[in-house]
């Protein structure tokens, strides 16, 4: 049995987190995505293993009970009947071009209809470099990965949020994403850059995992997952699975109120 398969089977038999709170279930009793309709969109630059990661997450989503439509094109976003039926979308599409009609349909689905959105690495936050409203929705945009594939640590900074509860800090050997980030996302994990590959960013603390809203819709992102084997790291896989489960409850769970503005007291008088 492959390592990821073991982790997936363990999740089915044990604790899964969804809808903002711990959820215990047995495989034949309750599945957290039971009755949910999902769209998995994959494509773009092949170097991010969109096909291989599809083959990790689509079977898992189905195992969790979801009815999953899989598409290798962006035109699917303009299928109004399909989009109106969805509960959540998972996208892995790096360095692509999206038409105005396709972008508007995706933005509307999340902002107005409350459909959840989840993704990782460049597949969500380096998808459409010319589309600033899309970036406003996702909460960040990749700009660099100094040194390429390197060793680095991920620090779990929120032990209260169900997505990262119970997870310890962990190590990655992959691309360490340097990003432009919305200062009001809820940050769940970070990484700290050294000056080895870019001296001027020595000590910079960068968000790795976050959750946010775009209008009515939940949006979840992890910068981990440069290639499919990154998800052999148990924490990286667990975070992404829990994040998808959180996004899947977008239409049904109460709006989570958090404000974590980085510059909250900047310029305050008195």
Secondary structure, 3 states (H helix, E strand, C coil): CCHHHHHHHHHHHCEEEECCEEEECCCCCCCCCCCCEEEEEEEECHHHCHHHHHHHHHHHHHHCCCEEEEECCCHHHHCHHHHHHCCEEEEEEECCCCCHHHHHHHHHHHHCCCCEEEEEHHHHHCCCCCCHHHHHHHCEEEEECCCCEEEEEEEECCCCCCCCCCCCCEEEEEECCEEEECCCCEEEEEEECCCCCCHHHCCCEEEEEEEEEECCEEEEEECCCCCHHHHHCHHHHHHHHHHHHHHHCCCCCCCCCCCCCCCCCCCCCC
